[in-house]
Amino acid sequence: MQAIENSLDSLPSSSTDSPPLAQIIMICSVATLGGFLFGFDSGVINGTVTGLQQAFNSNTAGTGFNVASMLLGCAVGAFFAGRLADLWGRKTLLLIASVFFVVSAWGSGIATDSPEFVFYRILGGLAVGAASVMSPAYISEIAPAAIRGRLITVNQIALISGLFAAFVSNYWLAKVAGSGVNDWWMGYSAWRWMFWVEIAPATLFFFALLLIPESPRYLVLSRQDAKAIAVLRKLYGETAAVEKLESIHQSVADDHRPRLADLLESAGKRAGKVRKIVWVGIGLATFQQLVGINVVFYYGAVLWQAVGFSEADALLINIISGAVSIGACLITMTLIDRIGRRPLLFGGSIGMAITLGLVAYAFTSATTGADGSLELSPGMGLLALVAANAYVFFFNGSWGPAMWTMLGEMFPNQIRGSGLAVSGLAQWGSNFGITMTFPIMLTGIGLAGAYGIYTLFAVLSIAFVIYLVHETKGLELEQMRG
């Protein structure tokens, strides 16, 4: 927080009013609870895969769908949240998401068969999808430009903290019960309690949201200027609020509210074609998933058990990966408003390509044991473990927070909701594809082949950043022209 406080000296304003930093941080912190639940809901499945297989008697494809089913809801939730947020408001969508989080957590744990489980996971996916795009978007529309990147990065830290909390919770429950599939409290299996733990933070999220204001930029888009100026005064002071309101007005269309058609060029040779900034958003969202990060998050326990680690050790490795992720995000938080988003993406792509390549190389030496499990030599096992965690570090020091930061801020006010809708759909659609295909690749081309594919996409992401991504550091949202 000291780094954020030091940034206030550089806040542009023609007024002597100083932004109330503590209030802005408090408001943004509430929004980051959406990121925390996004992470927890994504990571909790990691320790429940074996329990789901046994409880529902599912095969490899069925297990893959049980795990990946949430992502279908995420894709739908991200798409419609972006659009509905332009109609109902950012805060309203986050409130709806908080209710869905509670219901999904309860239902996933109580489910008695795969269809019932999939229903509740898809419901949770709607919440995750909505939170994934609305939390960073809300923060970007509240935060001053000079510290916007850092505050949105806090959302990524909350996301990783949610993953970390899920890993710790899963590890502890499996340890006290003896295994994730064993019965624990009240006669219910430990894997069911892994889902129910989420009810507490989801309930807190709902009540905390009632205390924060609606986004002033949404209020302007919905022609509620009186409410918008009241929020802007609290955030920026009297004089700056008037200037900001006028600036927002100049950045939106006078003749209509935001709509999907705004994503198309309206004049010139490209009239009727999708705006270039939308393709960049889709590219950022897609590449973030094609490098395979969620294979580590969703299948970490299965992956490490596949190469000889015990269930307890595999869950402990997940905790280590979560801690590494938080450390990487903290470093990014100090850099993102100093060096910018683009250098972080570029450096991260290079780091991921190298470390993923090393993971793939380590798995090429895997042999099959008598029980059918994969085995690595001590040296290659250590290489795979270190390289995988280095990969997690590079991802969470770059594409993890920087992609969400850019999506939250890169679109002009008029198309932010629609741009996030399309980008969010692409992000979660590619996430679903990667997650659904991993168990199939694991039994088909093996871990080395799977990680070789992720390495290729990391290499391609380098070229994408070089040729298509433009810097947004320090720009006001009203300066985003697309």
C-alpha positions as CSV (number, residue, x, y, z in Angstrom):
1,M,0.0,0.0,0.0
2,Q,3.0,2.3,0.5
3,A,3.7,2.1,-3.2
4,I,0.1,3.2,-3.9
5,E,0.3,6.1,-1.5
6,N,3.5,7.3,-3.0
7,S,1.8,7.4,-6.4
8,L,-0.7,10.0,-5.3
9,D,1.8,12.7,-5.9
10,S,1.5,12.0,-9.6
11,L,-2.3,12.0,-9.8
12,P,-3.4,14.5,-12.5
13,S,-5.9,17.0,-11.3
14,S,-6.4,20.7,-11.7
15,S,-8.0,20.8,-8.2
16,T,-6.4,21.0,-4.8
17,D,-8.7,18.2,-3.7
18,S,-6.9,15.0,-3.0
19,P,-8.5,11.7,-3.8
20,P,-9.5,10.0,-0.5
21,L,-7.1,7.1,-0.9
22,A,-8.4,5.0,2.0
23,Q,-11.9,5.2,0.7
24,I,-10.9,4.2,-2.9
25,I,-8.9,1.3,-1.6
26,M,-11.8,0.1,0.6
27,I,-14.2,0.2,-2.3
28,C,-11.8,-1.6,-4.6
29,S,-11.0,-4.2,-1.9
30,V,-14.7,-5.1,-1.7
31,A,-14.7,-5.7,-5.5
32,T,-11.6,-7.9,-5.2
33,L,-13.6,-10.3,-3.1
34,G,-15.1,-11.3,-6.4
35,G,-11.6,-12.1,-7.5
36,F,-11.0,-14.2,-4.4
37,L,-14.2,-16.2,-5.0
38,F,-13.2,-16.5,-8.7
39,G,-9.9,-18.1,-7.5
40,F,-11.4,-20.2,-4.7
41,D,-14.2,-21.6,-6.9
42,S,-11.6,-22.4,-9.7
43,G,-9.1,-24.1,-7.4
44,V,-11.4,-26.0,-5.1
45,I,-12.1,-28.6,-7.8
46,N,-8.3,-29.5,-7.6
47,G,-8.7,-31.7,-4.5
48,T,-12.0,-33.2,-5.3
49,V,-11.3,-35.0,-8.6
50,T,-10.8,-38.4,-7.0
51,G,-13.9,-38.0,-4.8
52,L,-16.0,-37.1,-7.8
53,Q,-14.7,-40.2,-9.7
54,Q,-15.7,-42.5,-6.9
55,A,-18.9,-40.8,-5.9
56,F,-20.3,-40.6,-9.4
57,N,-18.5,-43.6,-10.9
58,S,-17.3,-41.5,-13.8
59,N,-14.8,-42.4,-16.5
60,T,-12.0,-40.2,-17.8
61,A,-14.2,-38.2,-20.2
62,G,-16.9,-37.9,-17.6
63,T,-14.5,-36.7,-15.0
64,G,-13.1,-34.1,-17.4
65,F,-16.6,-32.8,-18.1
66,N,-17.4,-32.7,-14.3
67,V,-14.2,-30.6,-13.8
68,A,-14.7,-28.4,-16.9
69,S,-18.5,-28.0,-16.7
70,M,-18.1,-24.8,-14.6
71,L,-16.2,-23.2,-17.5
72,L,-19.3,-23.4,-19.7
73,G,-21.1,-21.3,-17.1
74,C,-18.1,-19.0,-16.9
75,A,-18.2,-18.4,-20.7
76,V,-21.9,-17.6,-20.6
77,G,-21.5,-15.6,-17.4
78,A,-18.7,-13.5,-18.7
79,F,-20.5,-12.7,-21.9
80,F,-23.9,-11.8,-20.5
81,A,-22.4,-10.0,-17.4
82,G,-20.6,-7.6,-19.8
83,R,-23.8,-6.8,-21.6
84,L,-26.1,-6.8,-18.6
85,A,-23.7,-4.6,-16.7
86,D,-24.4,-1.9,-19.3
87,L,-28.1,-2.3,-18.6
88,W,-28.3,-3.0,-14.8
89,G,-24.9,-1.7,-13.5
90,R,-21.6,-3.2,-12.4
91,K,-22.5,-3.4,-8.7
92,T,-25.9,-5.1,-9.4
93,L,-24.1,-7.9,-11.5
94,L,-21.6,-8.5,-8.7
95,L,-24.5,-8.8,-6.2
96,I,-26.2,-11.4,-8.4
97,A,-22.9,-13.2,-8.7
98,S,-22.4,-13.3,-4.9
99,V,-25.8,-15.1,-4.6
100,F,-24.9,-17.6,-7.3
101,F,-21.6,-18.3,-5.5
102,V,-23.4,-19.3,-2.3
103,V,-26.0,-21.5,-4.0
104,S,-23.3,-23.2,-6.1
105,A,-21.0,-23.9,-3.2
106,W,-23.9,-25.5,-1.2
107,G,-25.2,-27.5,-4.2
108,S,-21.9,-28.8,-5.4
109,G,-21.2,-30.4,-2.0
110,I,-24.7,-31.9,-1.7
111,A,-24.9,-33.3,-5.2
112,T,-25.6,-37.0,-5.5
113,D,-24.9,-37.6,-9.2
114,S,-23.1,-36.0,-12.1
115,P,-26.0,-34.1,-13.7
116,E,-26.9,-32.5,-10.4
117,F,-23.2,-31.6,-9.7
118,V,-22.8,-30.2,-13.2
119,F,-25.9,-28.0,-12.7
120,Y,-24.5,-26.4,-9.6
121,R,-21.0,-26.1,-11.0
122,I,-22.4,-24.3,-14.1
123,L,-24.3,-22.0,-11.7
124,G,-21.0,-21.3,-10.0
125,G,-19.5,-20.8,-13.4
126,L,-22.0,-18.0,-14.2
127,A,-20.8,-16.3,-11.0
128,V,-17.1,-16.8,-11.7
129,G,-17.5,-15.5,-15.3
130,A,-19.4,-12.4,-14.1
131,A,-16.8,-11.7,-11.3
132,S,-13.9,-12.3,-13.7
133,V,-14.8,-9.4,-15.9
134,M,-16.8,-7.2,-13.6
135,S,-14.4,-7.0,-10.7
136,P,-11.5,-5.6,-12.7
137,A,-13.9,-3.5,-14.8
138,Y,-15.4,-1.9,-11.7
139,I,-12.0,-1.2,-10.2
140,S,-10.8,0.4,-13.4
141,E,-13.8,2.7,-13.4
142,I,-13.2,3.7,-9.8
143,A,-9.4,4.0,-9.5
144,P,-7.3,7.0,-10.5
145,A,-5.2,6.3,-13.6
146,A,-1.8,6.6,-11.7
147,I,-2.6,3.7,-9.4
148,R,-5.2,1.8,-11.5
149,G,-2.8,-0.9,-12.6
150,R,-1.8,-1.7,-9.0
151,L,-5.4,-1.7,-7.7
152,I,-6.5,-4.1,-10.5
153,T,-3.4,-6.2,-9.7
154,V,-4.7,-6.5,-6.2
155,N,-7.7,-8.2,-7.7
156,Q,-5.3,-10.8,-9.3
157,I,-3.6,-11.2,-5.8
158,A,-7.1,-11.8,-4.4
159,L,-7.7,-14.4,-7.2
160,I,-4.5,-16.2,-6.4
161,S,-5.2,-15.9,-2.7
162,G,-8.6,-17.6,-3.4
163,L,-6.8,-20.4,-5.2
164,F,-4.3,-20.6,-2.3
165,A,-7.1,-20.7,0.3
166,A,-8.8,-23.5,-1.6
167,F,-5.5,-25.5,-1.8
168,V,-4.9,-25.0,1.9
169,S,-8.5,-25.9,2.8
170,N,-8.4,-29.0,0.6
171,Y,-5.0,-30.1,2.1
172,W,-6.2,-29.6,5.6
173,L,-9.6,-31.4,5.1
174,A,-7.9,-34.3,3.3
175,K,-5.3,-34.5,6.1
176,V,-7.8,-34.5,9.0
177,A,-10.1,-37.0,7.2
178,G,-7.2,-39.2,6.1
179,S,-8.2,-38.6,2.4
180,G,-10.4,-36.5,0.3
181,V,-12.8,-39.4,-0.2
182,N,-13.1,-40.3,3.5
183,D,-16.1,-39.3,5.6
184,W,-15.4,-36.3,7.9
185,W,-17.9,-34.2,9.9
186,M,-21.6,-35.1,10.1
187,G,-20.9,-38.2,8.0
188,Y,-20.2,-36.2,4.8
189,S,-17.0,-36.9,2.7
190,A,-14.2,-34.4,3.0
191,W,-14.4,-33.5,-0.7
192,R,-18.0,-32.2,-0.1
193,W,-16.8,-30.0,2.7
194,M,-14.1,-28.6,0.4
195,F,-17.0,-27.0,-1.6
196,W,-19.0,-25.9,1.5
197,V,-16.1,-23.8,2.9
198,E,-16.8,-21.3,0.1
199,I,-20.2,-20.3,1.5
200,A,-18.6,-18.1,4.2
201,P,-16.6,-15.7,1.9
202,A,-19.4,-15.7,-0.6
203,T,-21.8,-14.5,2.0
204,L,-19.4,-11.8,3.2
205,F,-19.0,-10.6,-0.5
206,F,-22.8,-10.1,-0.7
207,F,-23.1,-7.9,2.4
208,A,-19.9,-5.9,1.6
209,L,-21.2,-5.1,-1.9
210,L,-24.2,-3.3,-0.3
211,L,-21.8,-0.7,1.2
212,I,-20.1,0.4,-2.0
213,P,-21.3,2.8,-4.8
214,E,-22.2,2.1,-8.3
215,S,-19.5,2.8,-11.0
216,P,-19.8,6.5,-12.0
217,R,-19.0,5.7,-15.6
218,Y,-22.0,3.3,-15.7
219,L,-24.2,6.0,-14.1
220,V,-23.2,8.4,-16.9
221,L,-23.8,5.7,-19.6
222,S,-27.3,5.1,-18.1
223,R,-28.1,8.9,-18.0
224,Q,-28.0,9.2,-14.2
225,D,-25.8,12.3,-14.0
226,A,-26.9,13.4,-10.6
227,K,-25.9,10.0,-9.0
228,A,-22.7,10.0,-11.1
229,I,-21.5,13.4,-9.9
230,A,-22.3,12.5,-6.3
231,V,-20.0,9.4,-6.5
232,L,-17.3,11.4,-8.4
233,R,-17.3,14.1,-5.6
234,K,-16.7,11.4,-3.0
235,L,-13.9,9.9,-5.1
236,Y,-12.1,12.9,-6.5
237,G,-13.3,16.1,-4.9
238,E,-15.6,18.8,-6.1
239,T,-13.6,20.5,-8.9
240,A,-12.2,17.3,-10.3
241,A,-15.6,15.6,-10.3
242,V,-17.1,18.3,-12.6
243,E,-14.1,17.9,-15.0
244,K,-14.3,14.1,-14.9
245,L,-18.1,14.1,-15.6
246,E,-17.5,16.3,-18.7
247,S,-14.7,14.1,-19.8
248,I,-16.8,11.0,-19.5
249,H,-19.7,12.6,-21.4
250,Q,-17.3,13.4,-24.3
251,S,-16.2,9.7,-24.5
252,V,-19.7,8.2,-24.9
253,A,-22.3,8.4,-27.7
254,D,-25.1,11.0,-27.2
255,D,-27.7,9.2,-29.4
256,H,-27.7,5.7,-27.9
257,R,-26.7,3.6,-24.9
258,P,-23.9,0.9,-25.3
259,R,-24.7,-2.0,-27.6
260,L,-22.9,-4.9,-29.3
261,A,-23.0,-3.0,-32.6
262,D,-20.6,-0.5,-31.2
263,L,-17.9,-3.2,-31.5
264,L,-18.0,-2.6,-35.3
265,E,-16.3,0.2,-37.2
266,S,-18.9,2.8,-38.1
267,A,-17.0,4.7,-40.8
268,G,-14.1,4.5,-43.3
269,K,-12.8,1.5,-45.3
270,R,-13.4,-0.8,-42.3
271,A,-17.0,0.2,-41.7
272,G,-19.0,-2.8,-40.5
273,K,-15.9,-4.8,-39.5
274,V,-14.9,-5.7,-36.0
275,R,-12.8,-3.0,-34.4
276,K,-9.1,-3.9,-34.0
277,I,-9.1,-3.3,-30.3
278,V,-11.8,-6.1,-29.9
279,W,-9.5,-8.6,-31.7
280,V,-6.6,-7.5,-29.4
281,G,-8.9,-8.2,-26.4
282,I,-9.9,-11.6,-27.7
283,G,-6.2,-12.4,-28.4
284,L,-5.2,-11.4,-24.9
285,A,-8.0,-13.4,-23.3
286,T,-7.3,-16.5,-25.4
287,F,-3.5,-16.6,-25.1
288,Q,-3.8,-16.4,-21.4
289,Q,-5.5,-19.8,-21.4
290,L,-3.7,-21.5,-24.3
291,V,-0.5,-21.5,-22.3
292,G,-2.1,-24.1,-20.0
293,I,-2.1,-22.3,-16.7
294,N,-5.4,-23.8,-15.5
295,V,-4.1,-27.3,-16.1
296,V,-1.9,-26.5,-13.1
297,F,-4.7,-25.0,-11.1
298,Y,-7.4,-27.6,-11.9
299,Y,-5.4,-30.8,-12.3
300,G,-2.3,-30.0,-10.1
301,A,-3.0,-32.9,-7.7
302,V,-3.7,-35.3,-10.5
303,L,-0.6,-34.2,-12.4
304,W,1.8,-34.7,-9.5
305,Q,0.2,-38.0,-8.5
306,A,0.7,-39.1,-12.1
307,V,4.5,-38.8,-11.8
308,G,4.8,-40.5,-8.4
309,F,3.9,-38.1,-5.7
310,S,1.4,-39.1,-2.9
311,E,-1.9,-37.3,-2.6
312,A,-0.7,-35.4,0.5
313,D,2.5,-34.4,-1.3
314,A,0.6,-33.4,-4.4
315,L,-1.8,-31.2,-2.4
316,L,1.2,-29.6,-0.6
317,I,2.8,-28.8,-3.9
318,N,-0.4,-27.0,-4.9
319,I,0.0,-24.8,-1.7
320,I,3.6,-24.0,-2.7
321,S,2.5,-23.1,-6.2
322,G,-0.2,-20.8,-4.7
323,A,2.4,-19.1,-2.5
324,V,4.7,-18.6,-5.5
325,S,1.8,-17.1,-7.4
326,I,1.0,-14.5,-4.6
327,G,4.7,-13.6,-4.5
328,A,4.8,-13.0,-8.2
329,C,1.7,-10.8,-8.1
330,L,3.1,-8.7,-5.3
331,I,6.2,-8.0,-7.5
332,T,3.9,-7.1,-10.4
333,M,2.0,-4.8,-8.2
334,T,5.1,-2.7,-7.7
335,L,6.0,-2.7,-11.4
336,I,2.8,-2.5,-13.5
337,D,2.3,1.3,-13.1
338,R,6.0,2.0,-13.4
339,I,7.2,0.0,-16.4
340,G,3.8,-0.6,-18.0
341,R,1.7,-3.6,-19.0
342,R,3.3,-4.4,-22.3
343,P,6.9,-5.1,-21.0
344,L,5.4,-7.4,-18.3
345,L,3.5,-9.4,-21.0
346,F,6.6,-9.6,-23.2
347,G,8.9,-10.8,-20.4
348,G,6.3,-13.2,-19.1
349,S,5.8,-14.8,-22.5
350,I,9.5,-15.5,-22.9
351,G,9.7,-16.9,-19.3
352,M,6.7,-19.1,-19.8
353,A,8.0,-20.4,-23.2
354,I,11.3,-21.4,-21.6
355,T,9.9,-23.0,-18.4
356,L,7.1,-24.9,-20.2
357,G,9.7,-26.2,-22.6
358,L,11.7,-27.5,-19.6
359,V,8.6,-29.2,-18.1
360,A,7.8,-30.9,-21.5
361,Y,11.4,-32.0,-21.7
362,A,11.3,-33.5,-18.2
363,F,8.2,-35.5,-19.0
364,T,9.7,-37.0,-22.1
365,S,11.8,-39.2,-19.8
366,A,8.8,-40.5,-17.8
367,T,8.4,-44.3,-17.7
368,T,5.4,-46.4,-16.8
369,G,5.5,-48.3,-13.5
370,A,4.0,-51.7,-12.8
371,D,0.8,-50.1,-11.5
372,G,0.5,-48.0,-14.7
373,S,1.5,-44.8,-13.0
374,L,4.2,-42.5,-14.5
375,E,7.6,-42.4,-13.0
376,L,10.4,-39.8,-13.2
377,S,14.0,-40.1,-12.2
378,P,14.8,-37.9,-9.1
379,G,16.7,-35.4,-11.3
380,M,13.9,-35.1,-13.9
381,G,11.3,-35.0,-11.1
382,L,13.1,-32.1,-9.5
383,L,13.4,-30.3,-12.9
384,A,9.7,-30.7,-13.6
385,L,8.8,-29.4,-10.1
386,V,11.1,-26.4,-10.3
387,A,10.2,-25.5,-13.9
388,A,6.5,-25.8,-13.3
389,N,6.7,-23.5,-10.3
390,A,8.9,-21.1,-12.3
391,Y,6.2,-21.2,-15.0
392,V,3.6,-20.3,-12.4
393,F,5.8,-17.4,-11.2
394,F,6.2,-16.0,-14.7
395,F,2.5,-16.3,-15.5
396,N,1.4,-14.6,-12.3
397,G,4.1,-12.0,-12.7
398,S,2.8,-11.1,-16.2
399,W,-0.2,-12.5,-18.1
400,G,-2.2,-13.3,-14.9
401,P,-2.7,-9.7,-13.7
402,A,-1.7,-7.7,-16.8
403,M,-4.3,-9.3,-19.0
404,W,-7.1,-8.6,-16.7
405,T,-5.8,-5.1,-16.1
406,M,-5.7,-4.4,-19.8
407,L,-9.2,-5.8,-20.4
408,G,-10.6,-3.7,-17.7
409,E,-9.1,-0.5,-19.0
410,M,-8.2,-0.8,-22.8
411,F,-11.8,-0.4,-24.2
412,P,-13.3,3.0,-24.6
413,N,-16.2,3.8,-22.2
414,Q,-18.8,3.2,-24.9
415,I,-17.8,-0.4,-25.7
416,R,-16.3,-1.5,-22.3
417,G,-19.2,-3.7,-21.4
418,S,-19.5,-5.2,-24.9
419,G,-15.8,-5.6,-25.3
420,L,-15.5,-7.4,-22.0
421,A,-18.4,-9.6,-22.9
422,V,-16.8,-10.8,-26.1
423,S,-13.3,-11.1,-24.6
424,G,-14.7,-12.9,-21.5
425,L,-16.5,-15.4,-23.7
426,A,-13.2,-16.1,-25.6
427,Q,-11.3,-16.4,-22.4
428,W,-13.6,-18.9,-20.8
429,G,-14.2,-20.7,-24.0
430,S,-10.5,-21.4,-24.5
431,N,-10.3,-22.2,-20.8
432,F,-12.9,-24.9,-21.3
433,G,-11.2,-26.3,-24.3
434,I,-7.8,-26.6,-22.5
435,T,-9.4,-28.1,-19.3
436,M,-11.6,-30.5,-21.2
437,T,-8.8,-31.8,-23.4
438,F,-6.1,-32.3,-20.8
439,P,-7.3,-35.7,-19.4
440,I,-7.7,-36.9,-23.0
441,M,-4.2,-35.7,-23.9
442,L,-2.8,-37.2,-20.7
443,T,-3.9,-40.7,-21.9
444,G,-3.2,-39.9,-25.6
445,I,0.0,-37.9,-26.2
446,G,1.1,-37.8,-22.6
447,L,2.3,-35.0,-20.4
448,A,5.2,-34.2,-22.6
449,G,3.0,-33.8,-25.7
450,A,0.5,-31.7,-23.7
451,Y,3.1,-29.3,-22.3
452,G,4.8,-29.2,-25.7
453,I,1.5,-27.7,-27.1
454,Y,1.3,-25.2,-24.3
455,T,5.0,-24.2,-25.0
456,L,4.1,-23.5,-28.6
457,F,1.3,-21.1,-27.6
458,A,3.7,-19.3,-25.2
459,V,6.1,-18.8,-28.1
460,L,3.2,-17.4,-30.3
461,S,2.2,-15.0,-27.5
462,I,5.6,-13.3,-27.8
463,A,4.8,-12.3,-31.4
464,F,1.3,-11.3,-30.4
465,V,2.6,-8.8,-27.8
466,I,5.3,-7.4,-30.1
467,Y,3.0,-6.6,-33.0
468,L,-0.5,-6.1,-31.6
469,V,-0.5,-4.9,-28.0
470,H,-0.2,-1.2,-27.2
471,E,0.6,0.3,-23.8
472,T,-2.2,1.7,-21.6
473,K,-0.1,2.8,-18.6
474,G,-1.0,6.2,-17.2
475,L,-3.9,6.9,-19.6
476,E,-7.3,8.0,-18.3
477,L,-10.2,5.7,-19.4
478,E,-11.5,8.6,-21.4
479,Q,-8.3,8.6,-23.5
480,M,-8.9,5.0,-24.7
481,R,-9.9,5.3,-28.3
482,G,-9.7,1.7,-29.5
